[in-house]
Amino acid sequence: MKDRTILNILTVLGIGGSLFFLSRKKGQLKDWLLIFFIKTFVSTMFDGPLIKTKYMQYPHRYLPKFFDSNIVFLYILFPLSCVMYNQFTDKMKPLKAILSVFLFSAPMTLVENWLEKNTKLVKYSKGWNGYITFTVLSFTFLLVKGCIEGIRFLERAARNP
């Protein structure tokens, strides 16, 4: 399958998934959107320096004249996966939610490793590998989960002074 076809399929799946997962659990759209945008911000903060230092590259991507990163991964798929993780762990106790992060970061790492080995959508260099991807993904999922829990705590505190 050609790289562009894979990228187009991932784009359609990401947009379709966004419509589905962002509309789940009525009354929590604000939380899901916050998670989506916080994850986008966090991913941008990590991805930009990695691309500039050539640890990671995206040879085939949309709008290459304007973006060095793959906007499908960075602005659709990674944020959507974080929304899914937060929906999955929404009512879990903290330890179980922390352990559940691996159910999301491991498959994403495996897919990214496959893409790196079999396509030109992702290219690792300078010592980057799947273990680092796994660690960064897990960390960012937990960071965003901590942010949304902090926001929820502050919101409850503001309602009940």
C-alpha positions in Angstrom: 0.0 0.0 0.0 1.4 3.4 -0.9 2.3 5.9 1.8 -0.2 8.4 0.6 -3.0 5.8 0.7 -2.1 4.9 4.3 -2.0 8.5 5.3 -5.4 9.1 3.7 -6.9 6.1 5.5 -5.5 7.3 8.8 -6.9 10.8 8.2 -10.4 9.4 7.4 -10.3 7.1 10.5 -9.1 10.0 12.7 -11.7 12.4 11.6 -14.5 9.8 11.8 -13.2 8.7 15.2 -13.1 12.3 16.4 -16.7 12.8 15.5 -17.6 9.6 17.4 -15.4 9.8 20.5 -15.9 13.5 21.1 -19.7 13.1 21.1 -19.7 10.2 23.6 -20.9 10.6 27.1 -23.2 13.6 26.9 -22.4 16.4 29.2 -18.7 15.9 29.0 -17.9 17.4 25.6 -16.1 20.2 27.3 -13.8 17.7 29.0 -13.1 15.8 25.8 -12.3 18.9 23.9 -10.0 20.2 26.7 -8.2 16.8 26.6 -8.0 17.0 22.8 -6.5 20.4 22.8 -4.2 19.9 25.8 -2.8 16.7 24.1 -2.3 18.7 20.9 -0.4 21.4 22.8 1.7 18.8 24.7 2.5 16.8 21.5 3.5 20.0 19.7 5.9 20.9 22.5 7.5 17.5 22.3 7.4 17.0 18.5 8.7 20.4 17.4 12.2 20.0 19.1 12.4 16.4 18.1 11.9 17.3 14.4 14.3 20.2 14.6 17.0 18.0 16.1 16.3 15.3 13.5 15.4 12.6 16.0 12.2 12.1 14.1 11.1 13.0 10.6 7.9 12.7 8.6 9.1 12.5 4.9 5.5 12.0 3.5 3.0 14.4 5.1 0.3 16.8 4.2 1.3 20.4 3.6 5.1 19.8 3.7 5.9 23.5 2.8 4.1 24.6 6.0 4.6 21.8 8.5 7.6 19.7 9.4 5.4 17.4 11.5 2.7 15.1 10.3 -0.4 17.0 11.1 -2.6 13.8 11.0 -0.6 12.2 13.8 0.0 15.4 15.8 -3.4 17.1 15.5 -5.8 14.2 15.0 -4.6 10.7 16.0 -2.6 11.4 19.1 -5.1 13.8 20.7 -8.0 11.4 19.8 -6.2 8.5 21.4 -5.7 10.6 24.5 -9.5 11.3 24.6 -10.2 7.6 24.2 -7.7 6.8 27.1 -9.4 9.4 29.3 -12.9 8.1 28.4 -11.7 4.5 29.2 -10.2 5.5 32.6 -12.8 8.2 33.5 -14.1 6.4 36.6 -11.1 4.3 37.4 -9.1 4.5 40.5 -5.7 6.3 40.0 -3.5 3.1 40.1 -5.7 1.3 37.6 -5.8 4.4 35.3 -2.0 4.6 35.4 -1.6 0.9 34.5 -4.2 1.2 31.8 -2.0 3.8 29.9 -0.1 0.9 28.5 -3.2 -0.4 26.8 -3.0 2.7 24.6 0.6 3.5 24.3 1.8 0.0 23.5 -0.5 -0.5 20.4 0.3 3.1 19.2 4.0 2.4 19.5 3.7 -0.9 17.6 1.8 0.9 14.8 4.4 3.7 14.7 7.2 1.2 14.6 5.5 -0.7 11.7 5.1 2.6 9.9 8.7 3.5 10.5 10.0 0.2 9.1 7.5 -0.2 6.2 6.7 3.3 5.0 8.1 6.8 4.7 5.5 8.3 7.0 7.8 8.2 10.0 11.6 8.1 10.1 13.6 7.6 13.3 17.2 8.8 13.6 20.0 9.7 16.1 19.1 7.0 18.5 15.4 7.3 18.6 13.5 4.0 18.9 10.2 2.4 19.9 11.1 2.3 23.6 11.5 6.1 23.7 8.2 6.5 21.7 6.4 4.2 24.2 7.8 6.2 27.2 6.9 9.6 25.7 3.4 8.5 24.7 2.8 7.0 28.2 4.1 10.1 29.9 2.0 12.5 27.8 -1.1 10.4 28.3 -0.6 10.6 32.1 0.4 14.3 32.0 -2.9 15.2 30.2 -4.9 12.9 32.5 -3.3 14.8 35.4 -4.2 18.2 33.8 -7.8 17.3 33.3 -8.1 15.9 36.8 -6.6 19.1 38.1 -9.1 21.2 36.1 -12.0 19.1 37.4 -10.7 19.5 40.9 -10.5 23.3 40.5 -13.9 23.4 38.9 -15.5 21.5 41.8 -13.7 23.7 44.3 -15.0 26.9 42.6 -18.6 25.5 42.7 -18.4 24.6 46.4 -16.3 27.2 48.2 
